[in-house]
């Protein structure tokens, strides 16, 4: 049952009401941050447009307009403070349906302790580390990290990989075989090189990763994988077609990558063109890709949390 149908997304709760007749989507990938209080080492002058605070009060009205009923909040910094902040938001806003947190995977003892601490958080669904910021392109295969991944497998948590082709996708099959019960989600389809000669190599590596049934992927961040400012559903279609052919609808979910998406577009445009490309490539399975897979894979209905959220206009 959707959050709207069961009455959880109403204005009194600082949440959302739909203004669309089509599928109510789940935003499978979004972030919050405040650079004044949370160090973001990856932020450079090239990202000046997003070098400012972003919080629930800004996202909620965008979701309502775009027909998005719930989100999966994903870590943006490799810091406990970022994780703590995400759970603070998640406790106040019911439409934040799941959290992908951070723990120090390269320190298994500390990771184990932190996972024990986070076990009390009902919306914890996964862990992510910014592997694309590590000098070692095979950081995820280091022995200490593998020890921590075993902890995630034992706890039934997802590992999200912000793989950036061509540095990381090739490691996914090895990881999937080493941990067959660990659910692995590739963020942003591994950043396909849209319109470039190496697109075919990316497609092959993504398909190889998809041969492992414990691997899924997010159709997200594609607008920042292209340098074209006039991108649309047609521009995204080659990558989405490869993904649908490789994974099928039951292992694909969609996300905005907001506010990173603002580097080449806006929230409404991302969702408008995402809906269009999904309906073009998988018309019979659009609901699964836009919402159903996210609900099932991240178990969004497992722990309904009833909290009184601050009114949108007064949020963050």
C-alpha positions as CSV (number, residue, x, y, z in Angstrom):
1,X,0.0,0.0,0.0
2,X,1.3,3.4,-0.9
3,X,2.0,6.1,1.7
4,X,-0.7,8.2,0.2
5,X,-3.2,5.5,0.3
6,X,-2.6,4.8,4.0
7,X,-2.8,8.5,4.8
8,X,0.8,8.9,5.9
9,X,1.6,11.6,3.3
10,X,-0.6,14.5,4.4
11,X,0.1,18.1,4.8
12,X,-0.4,18.0,8.6
13,X,2.5,15.6,8.7
14,X,4.9,17.8,6.7
15,X,4.5,15.3,3.9
16,X,3.1,15.1,0.4
17,X,0.0,14.8,-1.6
18,X,0.2,13.7,-5.3
19,X,-0.8,16.0,-8.1
20,X,-0.3,13.4,-10.9
21,X,-2.4,10.6,-12.3
22,X,0.5,8.4,-13.3
23,X,2.7,6.1,-11.2
24,X,3.7,7.5,-7.8
25,X,7.5,7.1,-7.9
26,X,10.0,6.3,-5.2
27,X,13.1,8.5,-5.5
28,X,15.7,5.8,-4.9
29,X,18.6,8.2,-4.5
30,X,18.8,11.6,-3.0
31,X,21.0,13.5,-0.5
32,X,20.9,16.3,2.1
33,X,23.8,18.4,3.3
34,X,25.0,21.6,4.7
35,X,28.6,22.4,3.7
36,X,28.9,24.9,6.6
37,X,28.6,22.0,9.1
38,X,29.5,18.9,7.1
39,X,32.8,18.8,5.3
40,X,32.4,17.6,1.7
41,X,35.9,17.1,0.3
42,X,34.6,16.1,-3.1
43,X,32.9,19.6,-3.5
44,X,34.9,21.8,-5.9
45,X,34.5,25.1,-7.7
46,X,32.8,23.1,-10.5
47,X,30.0,22.2,-8.1
48,X,29.5,25.8,-6.9
49,X,25.8,25.7,-7.7
50,X,25.2,22.9,-5.1
51,X,27.7,24.2,-2.6
52,X,25.0,25.3,-0.2
53,X,22.5,23.7,2.3
54,X,19.9,21.3,1.0
55,X,17.2,19.8,3.3
56,X,13.8,18.2,3.4
57,X,11.9,21.6,3.3
58,X,13.4,22.2,-0.2
59,X,12.8,18.7,-1.5
60,X,9.2,18.1,-0.3
61,X,7.4,20.5,-2.7
62,X,9.5,19.3,-5.6
63,X,8.5,15.7,-4.9
64,X,4.8,16.7,-4.7
65,X,5.0,18.3,-8.2
66,X,6.9,15.4,-9.7
67,X,4.6,12.7,-8.3
68,X,7.2,11.2,-6.0
69,X,5.8,9.8,-2.8
70,X,8.9,8.5,-0.9
71,X,12.7,8.7,-1.0
72,X,15.8,6.7,-0.1
73,X,18.2,9.1,1.6
74,X,21.9,8.3,0.7
75,X,25.1,9.3,2.5
76,X,27.0,12.2,0.9
77,X,30.1,12.2,3.2
78,X,32.2,9.5,4.8
79,X,31.5,10.7,8.3
80,X,29.4,9.5,11.3
81,X,28.0,13.1,11.5
82,X,26.4,12.7,8.0
83,X,24.9,9.4,9.0
84,X,23.5,10.8,12.3
85,X,22.0,13.8,10.4
86,X,20.3,11.5,7.9
87,X,18.6,9.5,10.7
88,X,17.5,12.7,12.4
89,X,15.8,13.7,9.1
90,X,14.3,10.2,8.7
91,X,12.8,10.3,12.1
92,X,11.0,13.5,11.4
93,X,9.8,12.9,7.8
94,X,7.9,9.7,7.0
95,X,8.4,10.2,3.3
96,X,12.1,9.4,3.9
97,X,11.4,5.7,3.7
98,X,15.0,4.3,4.0
99,X,18.5,5.4,4.7
100,X,21.8,4.3,3.1
101,X,24.4,5.2,5.8
102,X,28.2,5.1,6.1
103,X,30.4,3.1,8.3
104,X,34.3,2.7,8.0
105,X,34.4,-0.4,5.9
106,X,38.2,-0.4,5.9
107,X,38.1,-0.7,9.7
108,X,36.1,-3.9,10.4
109,X,36.2,-3.6,14.2
110,X,34.9,-0.1,14.2
111,X,32.4,-1.0,11.4
112,X,31.1,-3.8,13.6
113,X,30.7,-1.4,16.5
114,X,29.0,1.2,14.4
115,X,26.6,-1.3,12.8
116,X,25.6,-2.4,16.3
117,X,24.9,1.3,17.1
118,X,22.8,1.8,14.0
119,X,20.8,-1.4,14.4
120,X,18.3,0.5,16.4
121,X,17.5,2.7,13.5
122,X,14.3,1.3,11.8
123,X,15.0,2.9,8.5
124,X,18.5,1.6,8.0
125,X,18.7,-0.4,4.8
126,X,22.2,-0.2,3.4
127,X,25.8,1.1,3.6
128,X,27.8,3.1,1.1
129,X,31.4,4.4,0.9
130,X,32.5,6.9,-1.7
131,X,34.8,4.4,-3.5
132,X,35.1,6.7,-6.5
133,X,37.0,9.2,-4.3
134,X,39.6,6.6,-3.2
135,X,43.0,6.5,-5.1
136,X,42.8,2.7,-5.2
137,X,40.3,1.8,-7.9
138,X,39.9,-1.6,-6.3
139,X,39.5,-0.3,-2.8
140,X,36.3,-2.3,-2.4
141,X,38.4,-5.5,-2.7
142,X,40.9,-4.8,0.0
143,X,41.0,-7.5,2.7
144,X,39.8,-5.2,5.5
145,X,36.9,-4.0,3.4
146,X,35.9,-7.6,2.5
147,X,35.8,-8.4,6.2
148,X,33.3,-5.6,6.7
149,X,31.2,-6.6,3.7
150,X,30.8,-10.0,5.4
151,X,29.3,-8.1,8.3
152,X,26.8,-6.4,6.0
153,X,25.9,-9.8,4.5
154,X,25.3,-11.3,7.9
155,X,23.0,-8.4,8.8
156,X,21.0,-8.4,5.6
157,X,22.1,-4.9,4.6
158,X,22.6,-3.6,1.1
159,X,26.0,-2.4,-0.1
160,X,25.7,0.5,-2.6
161,X,28.6,1.1,-4.9
162,X,29.0,4.6,-6.5
163,X,30.9,2.9,-9.4
164,X,32.3,5.2,-12.0
165,X,33.1,3.5,-15.3
166,X,35.8,2.4,-16.1
167,X,37.3,2.2,-12.7
168,X,34.9,0.0,-10.6
169,X,32.3,-2.0,-12.6
170,X,34.8,-4.7,-13.3
171,X,35.1,-5.6,-9.6
172,X,31.4,-6.2,-9.1
173,X,31.2,-9.8,-10.4
174,X,34.0,-10.8,-8.1
175,X,32.3,-9.2,-5.2
176,X,29.0,-10.7,-6.0
177,X,30.5,-14.2,-6.2
178,X,32.4,-13.8,-3.0
179,X,29.2,-12.7,-1.1
180,X,26.3,-14.4,-2.8
181,X,23.8,-13.4,-0.1
182,X,25.0,-9.7,-0.1
183,X,22.7,-7.5,-2.1
184,X,24.8,-5.1,-4.2
185,X,23.3,-2.0,-5.8
186,X,25.3,-0.1,-8.5
187,X,24.6,3.6,-8.3
188,X,23.9,5.6,-11.4
189,X,24.3,2.5,-13.7
190,X,28.1,3.0,-13.1
191,X,28.0,6.3,-14.9
192,X,27.7,5.2,-18.6
193,X,29.8,7.2,-21.1
194,X,26.9,8.5,-23.0
195,X,27.7,9.4,-26.6
196,X,31.3,8.2,-26.3
197,X,33.2,5.4,-28.2
198,X,33.7,3.4,-25.0
199,X,29.9,3.0,-24.4
200,X,30.0,-0.6,-25.7
201,X,32.7,-1.5,-23.2
202,X,30.5,-0.1,-20.4
203,X,27.5,-2.0,-21.7
204,X,29.5,-5.2,-21.6
205,X,30.7,-4.7,-18.1
206,X,27.3,-3.8,-16.8
207,X,25.8,-6.9,-18.4
208,X,28.5,-9.0,-16.8
209,X,27.7,-7.6,-13.4
210,X,24.0,-8.2,-14.0
211,X,24.7,-11.9,-14.5
212,X,24.9,-12.2,-10.8
213,X,21.4,-12.4,-9.3
214,X,22.4,-10.5,-6.1
215,X,23.3,-7.3,-8.1
216,X,20.8,-4.5,-8.9
217,X,21.3,-1.0,-10.3
218,X,19.9,2.5,-10.1
219,X,18.7,4.5,-13.1
220,X,20.0,7.7,-11.6
221,X,22.6,10.4,-12.2
222,X,22.4,10.0,-15.9
223,X,21.9,13.7,-16.6
224,X,25.3,14.4,-15.1
225,X,26.8,11.6,-17.1
226,X,26.4,13.7,-20.2
227,X,27.9,17.0,-21.1
228,X,24.9,17.9,-23.2
229,X,22.7,20.5,-21.6
230,X,19.7,19.7,-24.0
231,X,19.5,16.1,-22.8
232,X,16.2,14.4,-22.8
233,X,14.7,10.9,-22.6
234,X,16.1,10.0,-26.0
235,X,19.6,10.9,-24.9
236,X,19.2,8.6,-21.9
237,X,17.5,5.8,-23.7
238,X,20.7,3.9,-24.9
239,X,21.9,3.4,-21.3
240,X,18.5,2.6,-19.9
241,X,17.9,0.1,-22.7
242,X,21.2,-1.7,-21.8
243,X,20.2,-1.7,-18.2
244,X,16.7,-3.1,-18.8
245,X,18.1,-5.8,-21.1
246,X,20.7,-6.8,-18.5
247,X,18.8,-6.6,-15.2
248,X,15.2,-6.7,-16.1
249,X,12.6,-4.5,-14.3
250,X,12.8,-6.4,-11.0
251,X,16.4,-5.4,-10.4
252,X,16.2,-1.7,-11.5
253,X,15.0,1.3,-9.5
254,X,15.1,5.0,-10.3
255,X,16.5,8.0,-8.4
256,X,17.0,11.7,-8.9
257,X,20.5,12.1,-7.4
258,X,19.2,15.5,-6.1
259,X,20.8,17.9,-5.4
260,X,23.7,16.7,-7.6
261,X,21.2,16.6,-10.4
262,X,21.1,20.5,-10.3
263,X,24.5,20.4,-12.1
264,X,22.7,19.7,-15.3
265,X,19.0,20.1,-14.9
266,X,16.4,20.2,-12.1
267,X,14.3,17.8,-10.1
268,X,11.2,18.1,-12.3
269,X,13.1,17.6,-15.5
270,X,14.9,14.6,-14.2
271,X,11.7,12.9,-13.2
272,X,9.8,13.9,-16.3
273,X,12.5,12.5,-18.6
274,X,13.1,9.4,-16.4
275,X,9.4,8.6,-16.6
276,X,9.5,9.0,-20.3
277,X,12.5,6.8,-20.9
278,X,11.3,4.1,-18.6
279,X,7.9,4.1,-20.4
280,X,9.7,3.9,-23.7
281,X,12.0,1.1,-22.8
282,X,9.8,-1.0,-20.4
283,X,6.2,0.1,-20.9
284,X,4.7,-3.0,-19.4
285,X,7.0,-2.7,-16.3
286,X,7.1,1.0,-15.7
287,X,5.6,0.7,-12.2
288,X,8.2,-1.8,-11.1
289,X,11.1,0.3,-12.3
290,X,9.7,3.6,-11.0
291,X,8.5,2.3,-7.6
292,X,8.0,-1.4,-7.1
293,X,11.6,-2.6,-7.1
294,X,12.7,0.1,-4.7
295,X,9.9,-0.8,-2.3
296,X,10.8,-4.5,-2.4
297,X,14.6,-4.3,-2.5
298,X,14.8,-1.7,0.3
299,X,11.8,-3.2,2.2
300,X,10.1,0.2,2.4
301,X,7.0,-1.2,4.0
302,X,8.8,-3.3,6.6
303,X,8.8,-0.7,9.4
304,X,6.1,1.9,9.2
305,X,7.3,4.8,11.4
306,X,4.8,7.2,12.8
307,X,6.3,10.6,13.7
308,X,5.2,14.1,13.8
309,X,7.2,16.0,11.3
310,X,7.8,19.8,11.2
311,X,5.8,21.7,8.7
312,X,7.6,21.9,5.3
313,X,7.9,25.7,5.4
314,X,9.7,25.5,8.7
315,X,12.0,22.7,7.9
316,X,15.8,23.1,7.7
